[in-house]
């Protein structure tokens, strides 16, 4: 993990956040959030397993909550005290899992 990761600048936010339109900014935090819904618990669990493997390989771990077929994910970079390119990249990967 890089010792120096920085928050997205206003210009980077303007450029990058539209590329993940299903994610929304979290009120009161410098973070993004998305809710994924699946046909059943097994599909949600499979998604979480894939997400966990990618997150671990990148040393960038999401905050998440799962109930049955729904997975709620919040991304922020604690080392940067807010949103960073790591969050945008992980959001894109997670979006790709659901096509």
Sine and cosine of phi, psi and omega as CSV:
sin_phi,cos_phi,sin_psi,cos_psi,sin_omega,cos_omega
0.00,0.00,0.70,-0.72,0.02,-1.00
-0.93,0.36,0.67,-0.75,0.01,-1.00
-0.96,0.27,-0.33,0.94,-0.07,-1.00
-0.81,-0.58,0.98,-0.20,0.09,-1.00
-0.84,-0.55,0.69,-0.73,-0.08,-1.00
-0.92,-0.39,0.40,-0.92,0.10,-1.00
-0.89,0.46,0.49,-0.87,0.10,-0.99
-0.90,0.44,0.69,-0.72,0.08,-1.00
-0.97,0.23,0.26,-0.96,0.08,-1.00
-0.82,0.57,-0.62,0.78,0.01,-1.00
-0.92,0.39,-0.66,0.75,0.03,-1.00
-0.91,0.42,-0.63,0.77,0.05,-1.00
-0.87,0.50,-0.72,0.70,0.00,-1.00
-0.87,0.49,-0.61,0.79,-0.02,-1.00
-0.98,0.19,-0.69,0.73,-0.20,-0.98
-1.00,-0.03,-0.62,0.79,-0.10,-0.99
-0.89,0.46,-0.55,0.83,0.08,-1.00
-0.89,0.45,-0.31,0.95,0.01,-1.00
-0.98,0.22,-0.13,0.99,0.05,-1.00
-0.77,-0.63,0.91,0.43,-0.17,-0.99
-0.91,0.42,-0.32,0.95,-0.01,-1.00
-1.00,0.08,-0.04,1.00,0.06,-1.00
-0.99,-0.14,0.58,-0.81,0.01,-1.00
-0.81,-0.58,0.45,-0.89,0.07,-1.00
-0.94,0.35,0.57,-0.82,-0.01,-1.00
-1.00,-0.03,0.77,-0.63,0.05,-1.00
-0.89,0.46,0.75,-0.66,0.09,-1.00
0.98,0.17,0.05,1.00,0.01,-1.00
-0.61,-0.80,0.42,-0.91,0.13,-0.99
-1.00,-0.06,0.98,0.20,-0.09,-1.00
-0.46,-0.89,0.27,-0.96,0.10,-0.99
-0.86,-0.50,0.41,-0.91,-0.10,-0.99
-0.62,-0.78,0.57,-0.82,0.13,-0.99
-0.52,-0.86,0.58,-0.82,0.12,-0.99
-0.95,-0.30,0.81,-0.59,0.06,-1.00
-0.97,-0.26,0.67,-0.74,0.06,-1.00
-0.85,-0.53,0.64,-0.77,-0.08,-1.00
-0.79,-0.61,0.23,-0.97,-0.02,-1.00
-0.89,0.45,-0.52,0.86,-0.05,-1.00
-0.33,-0.95,-0.01,-1.00,-0.03,-1.00
-0.90,0.44,-0.63,0.78,-0.02,-1.00
-0.87,0.49,-0.68,0.73,0.02,-1.00
-0.92,0.40,-0.64,0.77,0.04,-1.00
-0.89,0.45,-0.68,0.73,-0.01,-1.00
-0.90,0.43,-0.66,0.75,0.04,-1.00
-0.87,0.50,-0.68,0.73,0.06,-1.00
-0.87,0.49,-0.71,0.70,0.00,-1.00
-0.89,0.46,-0.61,0.80,0.02,-1.00
-0.90,0.44,-0.72,0.69,0.04,-1.00
-0.89,0.46,-0.69,0.72,0.01,-1.00
-0.88,0.48,-0.65,0.76,-0.01,-1.00
-0.90,0.44,-0.66,0.75,0.01,-1.00
-0.90,0.44,-0.69,0.73,0.02,-1.00
-0.92,0.39,-0.71,0.70,-0.02,-1.00
-0.87,0.50,-0.69,0.73,0.00,-1.00
-0.90,0.44,-0.66,0.75,-0.01,-1.00
-0.91,0.41,-0.41,0.91,0.00,-1.00
-0.98,-0.18,-0.02,1.00,-0.07,-1.00
0.78,0.63,0.66,0.75,0.01,-1.00
-0.65,-0.76,0.98,-0.22,-0.23,-0.97
-0.96,-0.27,0.77,-0.64,-0.01,-1.00
-0.97,0.23,0.37,-0.93,0.24,-0.97
-1.00,-0.01,0.75,-0.67,0.00,-1.00
-0.55,-0.84,0.32,-0.95,-0.03,-1.00
-0.63,-0.78,0.74,-0.67,-0.04,-1.00
-0.78,-0.63,0.76,-0.65,0.20,-0.98
-0.71,-0.70,0.87,-0.50,0.00,-1.00
0.72,0.69,-0.98,-0.22,-0.10,-0.99
-0.98,-0.20,0.15,0.99,-0.08,-1.00
-0.89,-0.45,0.72,-0.70,0.07,-1.00
-0.82,-0.58,0.88,-0.48,0.04,-1.00
-0.98,-0.22,0.80,-0.60,-0.06,-1.00
-0.83,-0.56,0.71,-0.70,0.11,-0.99
-0.87,-0.50,0.73,-0.68,0.02,-1.00
-0.86,-0.51,0.72,-0.69,0.14,-0.99
-0.37,-0.93,0.38,-0.92,0.01,-1.00
-0.95,-0.30,0.96,-0.27,-0.06,-1.00
-0.89,0.46,-0.58,0.81,0.01,-1.00
-0.90,0.43,-0.43,0.90,0.00,-1.00
-0.98,-0.19,-0.05,1.00,-0.05,-1.00
0.85,0.53,0.65,0.76,0.03,-1.00
0.38,-0.92,-0.24,-0.97,-0.02,-1.00
-0.93,0.38,0.67,-0.74,0.08,-1.00
-0.70,-0.71,0.05,-1.00,0.04,-1.00
-0.86,0.51,-0.50,0.87,0.03,-1.00
-0.84,0.54,-0.63,0.77,-0.01,-1.00
-0.92,0.38,-0.69,0.72,0.00,-1.00
-0.90,0.44,-0.70,0.71,0.00,-1.00
-0.88,0.47,-0.70,0.71,0.00,-1.00
-0.92,0.39,-0.62,0.78,0.05,-1.00
-0.87,0.50,-0.68,0.73,0.01,-1.00
-0.89,0.46,-0.67,0.74,0.01,-1.00
-0.90,0.45,-0.72,0.69,0.00,-1.00
-0.89,0.45,-0.65,0.76,0.07,-1.00
-0.86,0.50,-0.63,0.78,0.00,-1.00
-0.90,0.43,-0.47,0.88,0.02,-1.00
-0.91,0.41,-0.47,0.88,-0.04,-1.00
-0.97,-0.24,0.02,1.00,0.11,-0.99
0.91,0.42,0.00,0.00,0.00,0.00
